[in-house]
């Protein structure tokens, strides 16, 4: 389950702020469309990939963040699905193993992005 945040932002500098966040945090742009960006970062060699998706259309912003668990993590029973949210309410066995650092770092990057738009941070 992805961690999602929705808010309104109508100023024309939206993607400029996102680009600055990308540069400052070292996240890699994986996919780009007119109104959407998908970023990825890997914190551990065998750990899950961290993903942040940003959609902005007609002033409505949706930001989603998650860990994408790999086949090994699922086979070990550390995650029940292919995605794990990064907020503290999303508990799974992955939190006790390879997901601790990626989850914490993804949440931190997400909060840094939210801060640029004066949004409440996730926990």
C-alpha positions as CSV (number, residue, x, y, z in Angstrom):
1,X,0.0,0.0,0.0
2,X,1.4,3.4,-1.0
3,X,1.6,6.3,1.3
4,X,-0.4,9.1,-0.4
5,X,-0.6,12.8,0.2
6,X,-3.0,15.2,-1.7
7,X,-3.0,19.0,-1.8
8,X,-3.6,21.9,-4.0
9,X,-0.9,24.0,-5.6
10,X,-1.7,26.4,-8.4
11,X,1.5,28.5,-8.7
12,X,3.4,28.1,-12.0
13,X,6.7,27.1,-10.3
14,X,5.5,23.6,-9.3
15,X,7.8,21.5,-11.5
16,X,10.7,23.9,-10.8
17,X,10.4,23.2,-7.1
18,X,10.2,19.5,-7.8
19,X,13.4,19.7,-9.9
20,X,15.3,21.5,-7.1
21,X,14.1,18.8,-4.7
22,X,15.4,16.1,-7.1
23,X,18.8,17.8,-7.4
24,X,19.2,18.3,-3.7
25,X,18.1,14.7,-2.7
26,X,19.7,12.7,-5.4
27,X,16.6,10.8,-6.5
28,X,16.7,9.5,-10.0
29,X,14.0,10.4,-12.5
30,X,12.6,7.1,-13.9
31,X,9.6,8.3,-15.9
32,X,8.4,11.7,-17.0
33,X,5.2,12.8,-18.5
34,X,3.5,16.2,-18.9
35,X,1.8,16.1,-15.5
36,X,3.7,13.3,-13.8
37,X,7.1,12.2,-12.5
38,X,8.3,8.9,-11.1
39,X,11.5,8.9,-9.0
40,X,13.5,6.0,-7.7
41,X,16.3,5.5,-5.3
42,X,18.0,2.3,-3.9
43,X,19.6,2.6,-0.5
44,X,20.8,-1.0,0.0
45,X,22.1,-3.4,-2.7
46,X,19.7,-6.2,-1.9
47,X,17.0,-4.1,-0.4
48,X,13.8,-2.8,-1.8
49,X,13.7,0.1,-4.3
50,X,12.2,3.3,-3.0
51,X,9.7,5.1,-5.3
52,X,8.1,8.5,-5.2
53,X,5.4,9.4,-7.8
54,X,4.3,13.0,-8.2
55,X,1.2,14.0,-10.2
56,X,0.1,17.6,-10.8
57,X,-3.0,18.4,-12.9
58,X,-5.2,21.5,-12.7
59,X,-3.7,22.6,-9.4
60,X,-4.3,19.2,-7.7
61,X,-1.2,17.4,-6.5
62,X,-1.0,13.7,-5.5
63,X,2.3,12.4,-4.1
64,X,2.7,8.7,-3.5
65,X,5.7,7.0,-1.8
66,X,6.4,3.3,-1.4
67,X,9.1,0.6,-1.2
68,X,8.9,-1.9,-4.0
69,X,9.8,-5.2,-2.5
70,X,11.7,-7.6,-4.7
71,X,11.1,-11.4,-5.1
72,X,13.6,-12.4,-2.4
73,X,11.9,-10.1,0.2
74,X,8.5,-11.6,-0.7
75,X,9.8,-15.2,-0.6
76,X,11.2,-14.6,2.8
77,X,7.8,-13.4,4.0
78,X,9.1,-9.9,4.9
79,X,6.4,-8.2,2.8
80,X,3.0,-9.6,1.8
81,X,2.7,-7.5,-1.4
82,X,4.9,-5.8,-3.9
83,X,4.5,-2.4,-2.3
84,X,5.0,-1.2,1.3
85,X,4.0,2.4,2.3
86,X,6.6,4.6,4.0
87,X,4.5,6.1,6.8
88,X,4.9,4.6,10.3
89,X,1.3,3.3,10.1
90,X,2.3,0.9,7.4
91,X,3.9,-1.8,9.5
92,X,5.3,-5.0,8.1
93,X,8.1,-7.4,8.8
94,X,10.2,-5.5,6.3
95,X,10.5,-2.8,9.0
96,X,12.6,-5.1,11.1
97,X,15.0,-6.1,8.3
98,X,16.1,-4.6,5.0
99,X,13.3,-2.0,4.9
100,X,14.2,0.1,7.9
101,X,16.8,2.4,6.2
102,X,15.0,2.7,2.8
103,X,11.6,3.4,4.5
104,X,13.2,6.1,6.8
105,X,15.1,7.7,4.0
106,X,12.1,7.7,1.6
107,X,9.9,9.3,4.3
108,X,12.6,11.9,4.9
109,X,12.8,12.7,1.1
110,X,9.0,12.9,0.9
111,X,8.8,15.2,3.9
112,X,11.5,17.5,2.3
113,X,9.4,17.7,-0.8
114,X,6.2,18.4,1.2
115,X,8.0,21.1,3.1
116,X,8.6,23.0,-0.2
117,X,4.9,23.2,-0.6
118,X,4.1,24.1,3.0
119,X,2.4,20.7,3.6
120,X,2.2,18.7,6.8
121,X,4.9,16.1,7.1
122,X,4.0,12.4,7.3
123,X,5.1,10.3,10.2
